[in-house]
Amino acid sequence: MVLELNPKAAYDEVFQALQDHHEWLSNSIPLIASENVPSPAVREAIISDFGNRYAEKA
């Protein structure tokens, strides 16, 4: 890893690392709960109003 990069080179390095991680994750079975990727439906529910509510009676 280079310590001093211009902005474009830094972006390219980070983007490549993200691509490598995404490829690794798509070929893996995550067994640790915190590494599981939620489905699009779950992500949508989390960012909706329901994600900010508590389990209380209305």
mmCIF file of the C-alpha atoms, coordinates in Angstrom:
data_MODEL
# 
_entry.id   MODEL 
# 
loop_
_atom_site.group_PDB 
_atom_site.id 
_atom_site.type_symbol 
_atom_site.label_atom_id 
_atom_site.label_alt_id 
_atom_site.label_comp_id 
_atom_site.label_asym_id 
_atom_site.label_entity_id 
_atom_site.label_seq_id 
_atom_site.pdbx_PDB_ins_code 
_atom_site.Cartn_x 
_atom_site.Cartn_y 
_atom_site.Cartn_z 
_atom_site.occupancy 
_atom_site.B_iso_or_equiv 
_atom_site.pdbx_formal_charge 
_atom_site.auth_seq_id 
_atom_site.auth_comp_id 
_atom_site.auth_asym_id 
_atom_site.auth_atom_id 
_atom_site.pdbx_PDB_model_num 
ATOM 1  C CA . MET A 1 1  ? 0.000   0.000   0.000  1.00 0.00 ? 1  MET A CA 1 
ATOM 2  C CA . VAL A 1 2  ? 1.321   3.435   -0.927 1.00 0.00 ? 2  VAL A CA 1 
ATOM 3  C CA . LEU A 1 3  ? 1.283   6.026   1.867  1.00 0.00 ? 3  LEU A CA 1 
ATOM 4  C CA . GLU A 1 4  ? 0.906   9.127   -0.299 1.00 0.00 ? 4  GLU A CA 1 
ATOM 5  C CA . LEU A 1 5  ? -1.553  8.902   -3.159 1.00 0.00 ? 5  LEU A CA 1 
ATOM 6  C CA . ASN A 1 6  ? -3.207  11.454  -5.320 1.00 0.00 ? 6  ASN A CA 1 
ATOM 7  C CA . PRO A 1 7  ? -7.012  11.510  -4.937 1.00 0.00 ? 7  PRO A CA 1 
ATOM 8  C CA . LYS A 1 8  ? -7.661  9.438   -8.081 1.00 0.00 ? 8  LYS A CA 1 
ATOM 9  C CA . ALA A 1 9  ? -5.141  6.765   -7.083 1.00 0.00 ? 9  ALA A CA 1 
ATOM 10 C CA . ALA A 1 10 ? -6.585  6.632   -3.548 1.00 0.00 ? 10 ALA A CA 1 
ATOM 11 C CA . TYR A 1 11 ? -10.108 6.265   -4.974 1.00 0.00 ? 11 TYR A CA 1 
ATOM 12 C CA . ASP A 1 12 ? -8.973  3.499   -7.323 1.00 0.00 ? 12 ASP A CA 1 
ATOM 13 C CA . GLU A 1 13 ? -7.279  1.630   -4.475 1.00 0.00 ? 13 GLU A CA 1 
ATOM 14 C CA . VAL A 1 14 ? -10.332 1.811   -2.214 1.00 0.00 ? 14 VAL A CA 1 
ATOM 15 C CA . PHE A 1 15 ? -12.686 0.895   -5.065 1.00 0.00 ? 15 PHE A CA 1 
ATOM 16 C CA . GLN A 1 16 ? -10.539 -2.129  -5.940 1.00 0.00 ? 16 GLN A CA 1 
ATOM 17 C CA . ALA A 1 17 ? -10.545 -3.243  -2.306 1.00 0.00 ? 17 ALA A CA 1 
ATOM 18 C CA . LEU A 1 18 ? -14.352 -2.979  -2.253 1.00 0.00 ? 18 LEU A CA 1 
ATOM 19 C CA . GLN A 1 19 ? -14.642 -4.972  -5.468 1.00 0.00 ? 19 GLN A CA 1 
ATOM 20 C CA . ASP A 1 20 ? -12.300 -7.655  -4.118 1.00 0.00 ? 20 ASP A CA 1 
ATOM 21 C CA . HIS A 1 21 ? -14.303 -7.880  -0.886 1.00 0.00 ? 21 HIS A CA 1 
ATOM 22 C CA . HIS A 1 22 ? -17.608 -8.066  -2.779 1.00 0.00 ? 22 HIS A CA 1 
ATOM 23 C CA . GLU A 1 23 ? -16.236 -10.896 -4.938 1.00 0.00 ? 23 GLU A CA 1 
ATOM 24 C CA . TRP A 1 24 ? -14.978 -12.740 -1.853 1.00 0.00 ? 24 TRP A CA 1 
ATOM 25 C CA . LEU A 1 25 ? -18.331 -12.291 -0.079 1.00 0.00 ? 25 LEU A CA 1 
ATOM 26 C CA . SER A 1 26 ? -20.318 -13.507 -3.085 1.00 0.00 ? 26 SER A CA 1 
ATOM 27 C CA . ASN A 1 27 ? -18.259 -16.729 -3.048 1.00 0.00 ? 27 ASN A CA 1 
ATOM 28 C CA . SER A 1 28 ? -18.538 -17.289 0.709  1.00 0.00 ? 28 SER A CA 1 
ATOM 29 C CA . ILE A 1 29 ? -21.108 -18.484 3.199  1.00 0.00 ? 29 ILE A CA 1 
ATOM 30 C CA . PRO A 1 30 ? -20.990 -16.058 6.124  1.00 0.00 ? 30 PRO A CA 1 
ATOM 31 C CA . LEU A 1 31 ? -21.523 -18.000 9.337  1.00 0.00 ? 31 LEU A CA 1 
ATOM 32 C CA . ILE A 1 32 ? -21.134 -15.039 11.687 1.00 0.00 ? 32 ILE A CA 1 
ATOM 33 C CA . ALA A 1 33 ? -24.437 -13.194 12.073 1.00 0.00 ? 33 ALA A CA 1 
ATOM 34 C CA . SER A 1 34 ? -22.833 -9.747  11.863 1.00 0.00 ? 34 SER A CA 1 
ATOM 35 C CA . GLU A 1 35 ? -21.394 -10.650 8.442  1.00 0.00 ? 35 GLU A CA 1 
ATOM 36 C CA . ASN A 1 36 ? -24.730 -11.618 6.914  1.00 0.00 ? 36 ASN A CA 1 
ATOM 37 C CA . VAL A 1 37 ? -26.055 -9.226  4.287  1.00 0.00 ? 37 VAL A CA 1 
ATOM 38 C CA . PRO A 1 38 ? -29.745 -8.387  4.707  1.00 0.00 ? 38 PRO A CA 1 
ATOM 39 C CA . SER A 1 39 ? -32.109 -8.827  1.792  1.00 0.00 ? 39 SER A CA 1 
ATOM 40 C CA . PRO A 1 40 ? -33.364 -5.763  -0.120 1.00 0.00 ? 40 PRO A CA 1 
ATOM 41 C CA . ALA A 1 41 ? -36.739 -6.114  1.629  1.00 0.00 ? 41 ALA A CA 1 
ATOM 42 C CA . VAL A 1 42 ? -35.093 -6.017  5.065  1.00 0.00 ? 42 VAL A CA 1 
ATOM 43 C CA . ARG A 1 43 ? -32.948 -3.017  4.118  1.00 0.00 ? 43 ARG A CA 1 
ATOM 44 C CA . GLU A 1 44 ? -36.052 -1.191  2.876  1.00 0.00 ? 44 GLU A CA 1 
ATOM 45 C CA . ALA A 1 45 ? -37.917 -1.942  6.109  1.00 0.00 ? 45 ALA A CA 1 
ATOM 46 C CA . ILE A 1 46 ? -34.975 -0.704  8.204  1.00 0.00 ? 46 ILE A CA 1 
ATOM 47 C CA . ILE A 1 47 ? -34.860 2.679   6.473  1.00 0.00 ? 47 ILE A CA 1 
ATOM 48 C CA . SER A 1 48 ? -38.627 3.098   6.570  1.00 0.00 ? 48 SER A CA 1 
ATOM 49 C CA . ASP A 1 49 ? -40.617 4.563   9.433  1.00 0.00 ? 49 ASP A CA 1 
ATOM 50 C CA . PHE A 1 50 ? -40.850 1.069   10.950 1.00 0.00 ? 50 PHE A CA 1 
ATOM 51 C CA . GLY A 1 51 ? -37.109 1.048   11.562 1.00 0.00 ? 51 GLY A CA 1 
ATOM 52 C CA . ASN A 1 52 ? -37.502 3.903   14.044 1.00 0.00 ? 52 ASN A CA 1 
ATOM 53 C CA . ARG A 1 53 ? -40.352 2.446   16.087 1.00 0.00 ? 53 ARG A CA 1 
ATOM 54 C CA . TYR A 1 54 ? -40.263 0.507   19.319 1.00 0.00 ? 54 TYR A CA 1 
ATOM 55 C CA . ALA A 1 55 ? -42.279 -2.612  20.119 1.00 0.00 ? 55 ALA A CA 1 
ATOM 56 C CA . GLU A 1 56 ? -45.049 -0.755  21.887 1.00 0.00 ? 56 GLU A CA 1 
ATOM 57 C CA . LYS A 1 57 ? -48.792 -1.053  21.684 1.00 0.00 ? 57 LYS A CA 1 
ATOM 58 C CA . ALA A 1 58 ? -50.439 1.687   19.699 1.00 0.00 ? 58 ALA A CA 1 
# 
